[in-house]
């Protein structure tokens, strides 16, 4: 990519898309294309095709998606599979038809089987059953990466896919009904501290282990791959270490300064027991993350407090 290349960031208001946009702007890219959902509904095929015909982007970061935590995935299963299939199919198809030079598809580590050898390699895809609590989203993401793979095989397009681990950071969703575990815990501990509560309830047993990557590291990896990788294999992106939900809750409690008790509610599902990605493929290409979990949570909490003050 050149600094004057026409680059479209689909989903630029989401957590990942906004991080990619910030990074490209910081690096001096001047010809960035972005549309809000009100300006361009990516679920509408004709509108997406018209946008690509009019704007003729050369490079595409496909970060647009309907996302959410366990509660949202369980409650809105049809929305999660249909919206994501529509969004990614419309963008990928229009990108191919309009002659886009390169496209990066952003997937998710939930595409891998619920019970997979740890750390999870890219070859684990489709070797076992998915985690039921996010199956609709995972199936959609698998379809997206396969669409990119098969377009590459049949038509020779340079469409690549990266699968990031659990992400967090600026523009995350802190709504307790629809958020992922890390931002939900930040919100819970903050509210408990402000309200003077005696305890914070955490869903599940606290035993599952999760890997977390700051979204700015994810954006850095995406741009790195756009500039340095043109293969047909999916690329995992993660920190390379995981942490139990119990230890994560204790870390967030410490950072926020909540002095009460943590109670684990076993009536709620744990989800996948462990999910750690094997990142050796991208490491061998020359990329590694930079933002530690403690530093990342500290900065994410600062962003959260700033937004609360602005609201």
C-alpha positions in Angstrom: 0.0 0.0 0.0 1.1 3.5 -0.8 0.2 6.6 1.3 -2.1 7.8 -1.5 -3.7 4.4 -2.2 -7.5 4.2 -1.9 -8.1 2.2 1.2 -11.5 1.2 2.4 -12.0 0.3 6.1 -15.3 -1.5 6.5 -16.5 -1.2 10.0 -14.4 1.9 10.9 -16.5 2.8 13.9 -16.1 -0.6 15.5 -13.2 -1.5 17.9 -11.0 -3.2 15.3 -11.9 -0.9 12.3 -11.3 2.3 14.3 -7.9 1.0 15.5 -6.9 0.3 11.9 -8.1 3.7 10.8 -6.2 5.4 13.6 -3.0 3.5 12.7 -3.3 4.3 9.0 -3.9 7.9 9.7 -0.9 8.0 12.1 1.3 6.4 9.3 0.3 9.1 6.8 -2.2 7.4 4.6 -4.3 10.2 3.1 -6.9 8.5 0.9 -9.0 6.5 3.4 -12.6 5.6 2.7 -15.1 5.0 5.5 -18.9 5.0 5.7 -21.1 4.8 8.7 -23.9 2.3 8.9 -26.4 5.1 8.1 -24.4 6.0 5.0 -23.9 2.4 3.8 -25.7 -0.6 5.1 -23.4 -3.5 4.2 -26.3 -6.0 4.4 -27.7 -4.4 1.2 -26.0 -6.0 -1.8 -26.9 -3.3 -4.3 -25.8 -0.5 -2.1 -22.4 -2.2 -1.5 -21.9 -2.8 -5.2 -22.7 0.8 -6.0 -20.2 2.0 -3.4 -17.4 -0.1 -4.8 -18.3 1.0 -8.4 -18.3 4.7 -7.4 -15.2 4.7 -5.1 -13.0 2.0 -6.6 -11.0 1.2 -3.5 -7.7 -0.5 -4.1 -7.3 -2.1 -0.7 -10.0 -3.3 1.8 -9.9 -4.1 5.5 -13.0 -6.1 6.2 -13.5 -5.4 9.9 -17.3 -4.9 9.8 -19.3 -7.5 11.8 -22.1 -8.0 14.3 -20.3 -9.0 17.5 -21.2 -9.7 21.1 -20.5 -11.9 24.1 -22.1 -15.2 25.3 -25.5 -13.6 26.2 -25.8 -11.8 22.9 -24.8 -14.8 20.8 -27.3 -17.1 22.6 -30.1 -14.6 22.4 -29.7 -13.3 18.8 -28.5 -16.5 16.9 -30.3 -15.8 13.7 -29.1 -12.2 13.6 -25.5 -13.2 14.2 -25.4 -15.6 11.4 -27.5 -13.8 8.8 -26.1 -10.3 9.4 -22.5 -11.5 9.3 -23.0 -13.6 6.2 -24.6 -10.7 4.4 -22.0 -8.2 5.4 -18.9 -10.2 4.5 -20.4 -11.8 1.3 -21.5 -8.5 -0.1 -18.1 -6.8 0.6 -16.0 -9.8 -0.6 -18.0 -10.2 -3.7 -18.0 -6.5 -4.6 -14.2 -6.3 -3.9 -13.6 -9.2 -6.3 -16.0 -7.8 -9.0 -14.5 -4.3 -8.8 -10.9 -5.5 -9.0 -9.6 -4.7 -5.5 -5.9 -5.4 -5.3 -5.9 -6.9 -1.9 -8.4 -7.6 0.9 -7.9 -8.5 4.5 -10.7 -10.5 6.1 -10.9 -10.2 9.9 -12.2 -13.4 11.5 -12.2 -14.7 15.1 -10.6 -17.4 17.1 -14.1 -18.8 17.8 -13.9 -20.5 14.4 -11.9 -23.3 16.0 -13.4 -26.4 17.6 -14.5 -26.1 21.3 -12.1 -28.9 22.2 -8.9 -28.4 20.3 -5.2 -29.2 21.0 -3.6 -26.2 22.7 -2.3 -23.9 21.5 -4.6 -23.9 18.5 -3.0 -24.1 15.1 -4.6 -22.8 11.9 -4.9 -26.5 10.8 -7.4 -27.2 13.6 -10.2 -25.6 11.6 -13.1 -27.9 10.9 -11.6 -30.8 12.9 -14.3 -30.8 15.6 -17.5 -29.3 17.0 -17.8 -25.6 17.7 -18.6 -24.0 21.0 -22.5 -23.8 21.0 -22.7 -20.4 22.6 -21.1 -18.7 19.6 -21.8 -21.2 16.8 -23.8 -18.8 14.5 -21.0 -16.2 14.5 -18.3 -18.8 14.1 -20.0 -20.4 11.1 -20.4 -17.0 9.4 -16.7 -16.3 10.0 -15.7 -19.7 8.6 -17.7 -19.0 5.5 -15.9 -15.7 5.1 -12.4 -17.1 5.2 -13.4 -19.9 2.9 -14.9 -17.4 0.4 -11.5 -15.6 0.4 -9.6 -18.9 0.1 -11.8 -20.2 -2.8 -11.7 -16.9 -4.7 -7.9 -17.0 -4.4 -7.8 -20.6 -5.7 -10.3 -20.0 -8.6 -9.5 -16.5 -9.7 -6.1 -15.7 -8.2 -7.2 -12.7 -6.1 -5.0 -11.6 -3.2 -7.5 -12.0 -0.5 -6.1 -13.0 2.9 -7.6 -13.9 6.3 -6.4 -13.3 9.9 -7.9 -14.8 13.0 -7.3 -12.6 16.1 -7.8 -13.9 19.6 -10.0 -12.0 22.1 -9.6 -8.3 21.6 -10.1 -5.3 23.9 -9.3 -1.6 24.0 -10.7 1.8 22.8 -14.3 1.6 21.3 -15.0 -1.7 23.0 -18.5 -2.5 24.0 -19.1 -2.1 27.8 -22.8 -3.0 27.8 -23.2 -5.8 30.3 -25.9 -7.5 28.2 -23.9 -7.8 25.0 -20.2 -7.3 25.9 -17.3 -9.8 26.0 -15.8 -10.8 29.3 -12.9 -8.3 29.7 -14.9 -5.1 29.1 -17.8 -6.5 31.1 -15.5 -7.0 34.1 -14.1 -3.5 33.7 -17.6 -2.1 33.8 -18.6 -4.3 36.8 -15.6 -3.4 38.9 -15.9 0.3 38.1 -19.6 0.4 38.9 -19.0 -1.5 42.1 -16.2 0.8 43.2 -18.3 3.9 42.5 -21.4 2.5 44.2 -19.5 1.2 47.2 -20.7 -2.4 46.6 -19.4 -5.2 48.8 -18.9 -7.7 46.0 -18.8 -8.2 42.2 -20.4 -11.2 40.5 -18.5 -12.9 37.7 -20.3 -15.4 35.5 -19.1 -19.0 35.5 -16.5 -20.8 37.6 -13.5 -18.6 36.8 -11.6 -21.6 35.5 -11.7 -21.1 31.7 -8.5 -19.7 30.2 -8.5 -17.0 27.6 -6.0 -15.1 25.6 -6.3 -11.3 25.1 -4.8 -8.9 22.6 -5.0 -5.2 22.6 -6.8 -3.9 19.6 -3.9 -1.6 18.6 -1.7 -4.7 18.4 -4.4 -6.3 16.2 -4.4 -3.3 13.9 -0.6 -3.4 13.7 -0.8 -7.1 12.8 -3.4 -6.5 10.1 -1.4 -3.7 8.4 1.7 -5.9 8.7 0.0 -8.7 6.9 -1.4 -6.4 4.2 2.2 -5.3 3.5 4.1 -8.6 4.0 1.8 -11.6 3.3 0.1 -12.9 0.3 -0.5 -16.5 1.0 -3.7 -18.6 1.1 -3.3 -19.9 4.6 -5.2 -18.3 7.5 -3.0 -16.4 10.0 -3.6 -16.5 13.7 -2.9 -13.3 15.7 -2.6 -13.3 19.4 -0.4 -12.6 22.4 0.9 -16.1 22.8 -0.2 -16.5 26.5 -3.5 -17.0 28.3 -4.9 -16.3 31.7 -7.8 -17.8 33.7 -11.0 -15.7 34.1 -10.4 -15.8 37.9 -6.9 -14.3 37.5 -8.2 -11.8 34.9 -10.9 -10.6 37.4 -8.3 -10.3 40.1 -6.1 -8.2 37.8 -8.9 -5.9 36.8 -10.0 -5.6 40.4 -6.4 -4.5 41.3 -6.1 -2.0 38.4 -9.5 -0.4 39.2 -8.9 -0.5 43.0 -12.1 -2.3 44.1 -11.6 -3.6 47.6 -14.7 -5.9 47.8 -15.2 -9.6 47.2 -15.4 -11.5 43.9 -18.2 -14.0 43.7 -18.3 -16.6 40.9 -21.9 -17.5 39.8 -21.7 -21.1 38.6 -25.3 -20.9 37.2 -23.8 -19.2 34.1 -21.9 -21.2 31.4 -18.2 -21.1 31.2 -18.0 -21.5 27.4 -14.9 -23.0 25.9 -12.5 -24.4 28.6 -9.4 -22.9 27.0 -8.6 -21.0 23.9 -5.0 -20.1 23.2 -3.8 -19.5 19.6 -0.6 -20.9 18.1 0.9 -17.7 16.6 4.1 -19.2 15.3 3.1 -18.6 11.7 2.9 -14.8 12.1 5.8 -14.8 14.5 7.9 -16.4 11.8 6.9 -13.7 9.3 8.4 -11.2 11.7 5.5 -9.8 13.8 5.0 -9.9 17.6 2.6 -7.9 19.9 3.9 -5.1 22.1 1.2 -4.1 24.6 1.1 -6.2 27.8 -2.2 -7.2 29.4 -1.7 -5.0 32.5 -0.8 -2.0 30.4 -3.6 -2.7 27.9 -6.2 -3.0 30.6 -5.0 0.2 32.3 -5.3 2.1 29.1 -8.7 0.6 28.3 -10.0 1.6 31.7 -8.7 5.1 31.2 -10.6 5.3 27.9 -13.7 3.9 29.5 -13.6 6.6 32.3 -13.1 9.3 29.7 -16.1 8.2 27.7 -18.3 8.1 30.9 -17.3 11.7 31.7 -18.1 12.8 28.1 -21.5 11.1 28.2 
